[in-house]
Amino acid sequence: MELMTDQRFKRTLKYLRALLIIGSIFLAFALIVYVSILIYAKILGPPPLAVPQSSLYYSDDGTIIGESHSGQKRYWVALEDIAPELVDATLAIEDRSFYRHHGFDYKRIAGAVVADIKAMAKVQGASTISQQYARNLFLEHEKTWKRKLLEAFYTIRIEMNYTKNEILEGYLNTIYYGEGAYGIQAASQFYFGKDAADLSLAEAAMLAGIPKGPSLYSPLASMEKATSRQQLVLKMMANNELISEEEAAAASQAKLDIIGEHSHSIGKIAPYFQDAVKSALKNVLHLDERTIELGGLRVYTTLNTKQQEDAEKNIDKLIATDSEIQVGLVAMNPANGHVKAMVGGRDYENSPFNRATQAVRQPGSTMKPFLYYKAIEQGFTPSTTMRSEITTFKFDDNRADYTPHNYNNLYANKEITMAQALALSDNVFAVKTHLFLGEDALIETAKRLGISTKLQEVPSLALGTSGVRVVEMANAYSHFANGGKKVTPVLITRVENHRGDVIYEHNPVDEEVLRPDAAFVTTHMMTGMFDRKLNGYTSVTGNTVINDMTRIYAGKSGSTNTDNWMIGFTPQLVTAVWTGYDQGKPIEIVAEKSYAKNIWLHFMEDALAGEAVKPFKAPKGTVGIYINPENGKLATKDCPVKRLTYYVAGTEPTEYCIDHILEDEELPKKEVPHDHEEKVPWYKKIFMWG
């Protein structure tokens, strides 16, 4: 018996020794595997924590005008910009040992296993915040061993390479809170209409309870279940001494106002402008499309929401609803090039093609100020005269003859001044000037003014037969409005990444591209299209809108068979408007030919309402004198009409007008009875010839 017992003992001892050896080998192997995993994780380095985040677009006053996302509304906020109550509530309900473990809470895992065995089902989770964060970033939510192993591996990598605060911040910015809100900032704005930094204890407890089951615990899905979950969160916070029992009780009784609306929406405000901004982010800042759409950018733009509304309102009001006419509008601050309003069409949903930045259309006579500026640089003056009559131009290089025509074939059939030619939009005068200067002169000037579209070197270029873009023309005219300083269209002033780091900031360039004296003389000539006489209107091109003007404007209209333009400005604002058919068919309805001017004027009046009426200030090197506008000579007291006109110093006329002195010798002067004099409001007198 003793022998058998001894043999049994030896066999048991041998068995235990074998188990010990096998266990040691297993433990050694497990240790080697674990160390290998750690080494491999270290070699791989930190996993990227980038997640899709909504990019936000701001107007010039900081108002959010739009966003882009992939269906997941997420706005990254720093941990210090999240209410401490929300942080404590999340830790209490999700991971009480977060700051003590290294990614895995083994005690919690053991407890969950015991609970699951007792219930014979999975009833208790044991995932830490680090594990949940790893799953949210890199994995799907299927329940497989492969996913669990990968989750553990990513958790190790995250814990090895990031601080606890970085992990917690990332988790709170990526977790799903239901109703399309990803991250605490989006959830806070959706449910309570406030930033995450401003959450109360009651609100924080409510939100912290949602991620367990967003479809169950959202207050919009079930207020009863959401409240019950909130009470549990408050109880856990009190148990962990994060709040007092009294604070928990008060928070549980607090009335919550659930908003249930996302604070931003895509494309509601200035959709054409937003598209242009995204294009600039891609083509100017060279950001890739994923970064633009989902990189959590904060894009600060130049848009003025009030002026944008003014533009859209006047377009809707002034163009007949049944008209197929389209429109492009760009308004800019000439001092810095900031685009304040942009309309690229009448219906973005129907046609997102941006006619303000993409369409190339004939500008007509709006090209003439470029021509006359160049002429002034070359010694012409507002008093330079040429004969306005039907003229055929012949060329020596086998080019076809060219005969330009005035509108309605009306000609003065006499000498007219350059100032008159601009105000009356005389085409013969323009072509003569163009050919005299050389056909390349206008192209060179247009390029100086920022016109990048290729222009044809032809006689008709002076009449705007070569296409340009609306935004180019608004920018070009800005050089006249600001006295010759270089500007380019600016849509974006600053861009920040999701961390708040500035990755782009616009820096203006201080450069002079036009002579200030010649630019001002040209500008002052452009006020002539809005002149009127005391005894009635002149036949200038702006006479149809002058009655509604309350301030000094300079500008030029333009028209072809298929395009109508109006571009004009004050020292504060430049606006270019184009109207026409997309297909380029002729504009034959009379009312449609006036759309561009009417939209321009009503927009300018609304946009500048409340702003000071600023005159154009004459720079050094210019001289203002009164002339007879009929012949460009110095006006005398006998001239019935005289106009203050500016010249580059040294080019002003020295010859006095004697036409009316001779007339007075032949005809007695008629007195106008006082009671028949027209009463004119003060603000319209500024447009009258003196």
Helices and strands as residue ranges (DSSP letters): H 2-44, E 55-58, E 64-68, G 79-81, H 84-94, H 106-119, H 129-138, H 145-161, H 164-174, H 184-192, G 196-198, H 201-208, H 214-217, H 223-239, H 245-253, H 271-283, H 289-294, E 298-301, H 305-318, E 326-332, E 339-343, G 364-367, H 368-377, E 385-388, G 407-409, E 414-417, H 418-424, H 427-437, H 439-448, G 459-463, H 470-481, E 492-496, E 502-505, H 516-526, G 527-530, E 532-533, E 536-537, G 546-548, E 554-559, E 563-569, E 574-580, G 590-594, H 595-607, E 622-628, E 633-634, E 643-648, H 659-666, G 674-676, H 682-685
